[in-house]
Structure formats: C-alpha cells, structure tokens
Amino acid sequence: MATRLTSTKTVPKKGTRAGKGPGFPGPNGKGPKGNGWKGGDEPQRRLSASAYRITMWVVLAAILMMFAALSSVYIILAGGEQWQPIKMPRMFFLSSAVILTSSLSLEHAKRSLKLGRQRSSYYWTGTTLLLGVMFLICQLLGWRELRAQGLYFSGQPHSSFFYFFTGVHGIHLVGGIVALVYLLSRLRRALAPLSAKTEITAQVVSIYWHTMDAVWLWLFLLLMLWK
C-alpha cells in the first residue's frame, strides 16, 4: 500500500524573513522599524532655538573674557615710561558711527522677519553686510593715519595696543560678516512659510553682531579716554 507523502511549509512569523532570521536593523541602522529600534528613515533630532542661543553665549563669553584681559593689561601699562600720547585717528570716529548704524539696520532686518516681510529683511540684512565691510575699510584707513603719525605696531606700547585691539576685533567682525552672508543665502532661497532654522539663524547672528558692536565701542572709549 503506497504511503502518501505530504509536504509542510513553514510560514515565517511577522517581523522575520524566511531563511534570514529576525528583521532587526543592521549595523548601518537600516532595517524594519519597531521594538524600539531607530530606522534609517527616521528624522534626526535638531537643536532647539534655546540651544543655539546658549552655544552662541558660551562662545561670546570666551571672546569677552579675552578682551577684558587685554583691557586690564592696557590699563596696567598705561602711563609707563615708554607710553606716549596718540591722537585718535579720525577714521575711527567714522567707523564707530558706521558700526552703530549697522546694528540699527540689523534690528530692522530682524523686526521685518518677525512681521513676515522676508524681502524687507533680506535688504536690511544686506545693508548690514555692506556697513560691516565699510567698517573694516575705515579701520584700515585708521591704520594709515597712524602710520602717517610715525606710529607702528612695534613702535611703542600705546601704538601697539591701537593696532592689536583694532586688528583682533576686526578678525572677530569678519566672522560676523561670514554669518551675515550665510543668513542672506537662507533668506534668498527660503520660501513661505519661513523655516524655523532661518529665524534661529537671524537671532544668533544678531546676538553676535550686537556684541561685536559693544566691544568696539568699549575699545574705542578705552583708547581715547584712558591715556
């Protein structure tokens, strides 16, 4: 009597693959989602606005501490035997007015962004960028006036501080100009509704720029009044 053979098929359970074991994610993070595993298509976490602002304040705190230390050295050395009075270059007065105006224009840009006037914010940010470049040009012309007085970086302590303060501050302001260029690029390609990242960028750039404005005013008054 012939024996009837029956074949059985094993149906893979949900979450597994036939012949390949459980469908857990591989080392690259790709694979089925579930069971607490993070799949490759899951969006990455983004820093909040407060985290960006805190990071910026930490960076600015380090910069302010550096300028405070340099200012302390300036005050200690002022009035020494080799200390000679220096006439404040006229271009430094102009550069002070320019950087104050740039802070006002950046505030207009930020206010326009809050009101949803993206085009207006773009133009005001561009104005701030131009004023920042103008400020650097005025500083270089101020150095030219110092050289016309026969004052150089290695001449005497007072003239050395003039060059050093303005040079270090100018380098930090270049960082602000780069940030403004980045903000302009985001404003130009952003579509309505405006992205949250663009708004955060505008806030952080504004904090940095206003701080550099305040630092220059402090250095300007220190060089002019503390002789």
Buried (B, 14 or more C-beta within 10 A) or exposed (E): EEEEEEEEEEEEEEEEEEEEEEBEBEEEEEBBEEEEEEEEEEEEEEEEEEEBBEEBBEBBEEBBEEBEEBBEEBEEBBEEEEBEEBEBBEBBBBBBEBBBBBBBBBBBBBEBBEEEBBEBBBBBBBBBBEBBBBBBBBBEBBBEBBEEEEBEBEBBBBBBBBBEBBEBBBEBBEBBBEBBEEBBEBBEEBEEEBEEBBBBBBBBBBBBBBBBBEBBBBBBEBBBEEE
